[in-house]
Amino acid sequence: MSSQTKQSVQIITADPSGIGLFGLAMVTLVASSQKLGLTSGFGYIIPWAIFLGAFAQLFACVQDAKHNNTFGMTAFGAYGLFWLGVASSWLMKLGVFGPQLAADIDSKQLGFAFLGYLVFTLFMTIGAMETHKVLFTIFILIDLLFLGLMFDAFGIATHIFHTLAAYAEMGIAIVSLYGCGASVLNAHFGRSFLPLGSPFGIFKK
């Protein structure tokens, strides 16, 4: 009889949170500049929406799946796909796909999409409470962003909610840049170089 031995192979992959948060930070930084009136037009926002907002977060999504991190996978995947949808909407509005499609746009349809993402983000905000406080802050700002985008798209108090969305989006960029730096440097130095804040410990002890 031949003896058989079993070996376990552990595959270690890096935490993708840094690149995912960097992608989120960059796209919201550029997009918020347009909403705040610091820049104009959509032309130069679209590449950042596709490559940073979408591809960077989708890459983080796939890597988080390898970590068996359902929360991170779902968050990065959902928001990565969001930016692909937004970039496509901007391209339609600019007439890239033809004048007929550009003329057949109803912004209220985006309002319903933002409503769906607002509900999704509220669930994810609860989950972020048990991750760390920087991530929780990012999700609170995303809640405000979708609230502003939704009412702006529905044509309700557009100036107020457009302004709310603009400042919330800039806040997301700032806090996400910090979160990216903390994620990378904490892992690099093997200690809490930049504090992220402990979980709230309400739902998960």
Contacts in CASP RR format, 6 or more apart in sequence:
PFRMAT RR
TARGET T0000
AUTHOR 0000-0000-0000
METHOD contacts of the structure
MODEL  1
MSSQTKQSVQIITADPSGIGLFGLAMVTLVASSQKLGLTSGFGYIIPWAI
FLGAFAQLFACVQDAKHNNTFGMTAFGAYGLFWLGVASSWLMKLGVFGPQ
LAADIDSKQLGFAFLGYLVFTLFMTIGAMETHKVLFTIFILIDLLFLGLM
FDAFGIATHIFHTLAAYAEMGIAIVSLYGCGASVLNAHFGRSFLPLGSPF
GIFKK
11 66 0 8 1.000
13 63 0 8 1.000
13 66 0 8 1.000
13 67 0 8 1.000
14 63 0 8 1.000
14 187 0 8 1.000
15 67 0 8 1.000
15 183 0 8 1.000
15 187 0 8 1.000
16 59 0 8 1.000
16 60 0 8 1.000
16 63 0 8 1.000
16 64 0 8 1.000
16 67 0 8 1.000
16 76 0 8 1.000
17 60 0 8 1.000
17 72 0 8 1.000
17 179 0 8 1.000
17 180 0 8 1.000
17 183 0 8 1.000
18 60 0 8 1.000
18 179 0 8 1.000
18 180 0 8 1.000
18 181 0 8 1.000
18 183 0 8 1.000
18 184 0 8 1.000
19 56 0 8 1.000
19 59 0 8 1.000
19 60 0 8 1.000
19 180 0 8 1.000
20 56 0 8 1.000
20 57 0 8 1.000
20 59 0 8 1.000
20 60 0 8 1.000
20 76 0 8 1.000
20 180 0 8 1.000
21 138 0 8 1.000
21 176 0 8 1.000
21 177 0 8 1.000
21 179 0 8 1.000
21 180 0 8 1.000
21 181 0 8 1.000
21 183 0 8 1.000
22 52 0 8 1.000
22 56 0 8 1.000
22 176 0 8 1.000
22 177 0 8 1.000
22 180 0 8 1.000
23 52 0 8 1.000
23 53 0 8 1.000
23 56 0 8 1.000
23 57 0 8 1.000
23 176 0 8 1.000
24 52 0 8 1.000
24 53 0 8 1.000
24 56 0 8 1.000
24 57 0 8 1.000
24 79 0 8 1.000
24 138 0 8 1.000
24 172 0 8 1.000
24 173 0 8 1.000
24 176 0 8 1.000
25 172 0 8 1.000
25 173 0 8 1.000
25 174 0 8 1.000
25 176 0 8 1.000
25 177 0 8 1.000
25 180 0 8 1.000
26 48 0 8 1.000
26 52 0 8 1.000
26 53 0 8 1.000
26 56 0 8 1.000
26 173 0 8 1.000
27 45 0 8 1.000
27 48 0 8 1.000
27 49 0 8 1.000
27 52 0 8 1.000
27 53 0 8 1.000
27 83 0 8 1.000
28 169 0 8 1.000
28 170 0 8 1.000
28 171 0 8 1.000
28 172 0 8 1.000
28 173 0 8 1.000
28 176 0 8 1.000
29 170 0 8 1.000
29 173 0 8 1.000
29 177 0 8 1.000
30 39 0 8 1.000
30 44 0 8 1.000
30 45 0 8 1.000
30 48 0 8 1.000
31 45 0 8 1.000
31 48 0 8 1.000
31 49 0 8 1.000
31 169 0 8 1.000
32 166 0 8 1.000
32 167 0 8 1.000
32 169 0 8 1.000
32 170 0 8 1.000
32 171 0 8 1.000
32 172 0 8 1.000
32 173 0 8 1.000
33 39 0 8 1.000
34 40 0 8 1.000
34 41 0 8 1.000
34 42 0 8 1.000
34 45 0 8 1.000
35 162 0 8 1.000
35 165 0 8 1.000
35 166 0 8 1.000
35 169 0 8 1.000
36 166 0 8 1.000
36 167 0 8 1.000
36 170 0 8 1.000
42 90 0 8 1.000
42 93 0 8 1.000
42 94 0 8 1.000
43 90 0 8 1.000
43 94 0 8 1.000
45 90 0 8 1.000
46 87 0 8 1.000
46 90 0 8 1.000
46 91 0 8 1.000
49 83 0 8 1.000
49 84 0 8 1.000
49 86 0 8 1.000
49 87 0 8 1.000
49 90 0 8 1.000
50 83 0 8 1.000
50 84 0 8 1.000
50 87 0 8 1.000
53 79 0 8 1.000
53 80 0 8 1.000
53 83 0 8 1.000
54 80 0 8 1.000
54 81 0 8 1.000
54 83 0 8 1.000
54 84 0 8 1.000
54 87 0 8 1.000
55 80 0 8 1.000
57 76 0 8 1.000
57 77 0 8 1.000
57 79 0 8 1.000
57 80 0 8 1.000
57 83 0 8 1.000
58 76 0 8 1.000
58 77 0 8 1.000
58 80 0 8 1.000
58 81 0 8 1.000
60 72 0 8 1.000
60 76 0 8 1.000
60 77 0 8 1.000
61 72 0 8 1.000
61 73 0 8 1.000
61 74 0 8 1.000
61 76 0 8 1.000
61 77 0 8 1.000
61 80 0 8 1.000
62 73 0 8 1.000
64 72 0 8 1.000
64 73 0 8 1.000
64 76 0 8 1.000
65 73 0 8 1.000
71 124 0 8 1.000
71 127 0 8 1.000
71 131 0 8 1.000
74 124 0 8 1.000
75 124 0 8 1.000
78 117 0 8 1.000
78 120 0 8 1.000
82 117 0 8 1.000
89 110 0 8 1.000
91 97 0 8 1.000
92 101 0 8 1.000
92 102 0 8 1.000
92 105 0 8 1.000
93 102 0 8 1.000
93 105 0 8 1.000
94 102 0 8 1.000
95 101 0 8 1.000
95 102 0 8 1.000
107 153 0 8 1.000
107 155 0 8 1.000
108 153 0 8 1.000
108 154 0 8 1.000
110 149 0 8 1.000
110 153 0 8 1.000
111 149 0 8 1.000
111 150 0 8 1.000
111 153 0 8 1.000
111 154 0 8 1.000
114 146 0 8 1.000
114 148 0 8 1.000
114 149 0 8 1.000
114 150 0 8 1.000
114 153 0 8 1.000
115 146 0 8 1.000
115 150 0 8 1.000
116 146 0 8 1.000
117 146 0 8 1.000
118 143 0 8 1.000
118 146 0 8 1.000
118 147 0 8 1.000
118 150 0 8 1.000
121 139 0 8 1.000
121 142 0 8 1.000
121 143 0 8 1.000
121 146 0 8 1.000
122 143 0 8 1.000
124 139 0 8 1.000
125 136 0 8 1.000
125 139 0 8 1.000
125 140 0 8 1.000
125 142 0 8 1.000
125 143 0 8 1.000
126 203 0 8 1.000
127 203 0 8 1.000
128 135 0 8 1.000
128 136 0 8 1.000
128 138 0 8 1.000
128 139 0 8 1.000
129 136 0 8 1.000
129 199 0 8 1.000
129 200 0 8 1.000
129 201 0 8 1.000
129 202 0 8 1.000
129 203 0 8 1.000
130 199 0 8 1.000
130 200 0 8 1.000
130 201 0 8 1.000
130 202 0 8 1.000
130 203 0 8 1.000
130 204 0 8 1.000
131 199 0 8 1.000
132 196 0 8 1.000
132 197 0 8 1.000
132 198 0 8 1.000
132 199 0 8 1.000
133 196 0 8 1.000
133 197 0 8 1.000
133 198 0 8 1.000
133 199 0 8 1.000
133 200 0 8 1.000
134 175 0 8 1.000
134 178 0 8 1.000
134 179 0 8 1.000
134 182 0 8 1.000
134 196 0 8 1.000
134 197 0 8 1.000
135 179 0 8 1.000
135 196 0 8 1.000
136 200 0 8 1.000
137 175 0 8 1.000
138 172 0 8 1.000
138 175 0 8 1.000
138 176 0 8 1.000
138 179 0 8 1.000
141 168 0 8 1.000
141 169 0 8 1.000
141 171 0 8 1.000
141 172 0 8 1.000
141 175 0 8 1.000
142 168 0 8 1.000
142 172 0 8 1.000
144 164 0 8 1.000
144 165 0 8 1.000
144 168 0 8 1.000
145 165 0 8 1.000
145 168 0 8 1.000
145 169 0 8 1.000
145 172 0 8 1.000
147 161 0 8 1.000
147 164 0 8 1.000
147 165 0 8 1.000
148 161 0 8 1.000
148 162 0 8 1.000
148 164 0 8 1.000
148 165 0 8 1.000
148 168 0 8 1.000
149 161 0 8 1.000
149 165 0 8 1.000
150 161 0 8 1.000
151 157 0 8 1.000
151 158 0 8 1.000
151 161 0 8 1.000
152 158 0 8 1.000
152 161 0 8 1.000
152 162 0 8 1.000
152 165 0 8 1.000
178 194 0 8 1.000
179 194 0 8 1.000
179 196 0 8 1.000
181 194 0 8 1.000
182 193 0 8 1.000
182 194 0 8 1.000
182 195 0 8 1.000
182 196 0 8 1.000
185 193 0 8 1.000
185 194 0 8 1.000
186 192 0 8 1.000
186 193 0 8 1.000
186 194 0 8 1.000
186 196 0 8 1.000
END
